[in-house]
Amino acid sequence: MTKADDAPQTNDERIAWVLAHPRMSLWLKAALEGARKCHPVEAQNDLEILNLLLRAYVAEGLGANVRNSNMT
């Protein structure tokens, strides 16, 4: 477990930690790297759209998994 003193303090440090972590997905790392190249307002707008689309995508996928598991 990580001590509180070892935890990244700034947002840049937290992002760098995720980018360096071997178990974080390549998709997440690519999204963070791309976001860092954008103006903060652009990143915020994209985040809102991504949030809506991915929540629906995940909900549909989880719903399909629940339906499929109930059929067996």
Secondary structure, DSSP 8 states (H G I E B T S, - for coil): ---GGGS--SHHHHHHHHHH-TTS-HHHHHHHHHHHTS-HHHHHHHHHHHHHHHHHHHHHHHHHHHHHHHH-
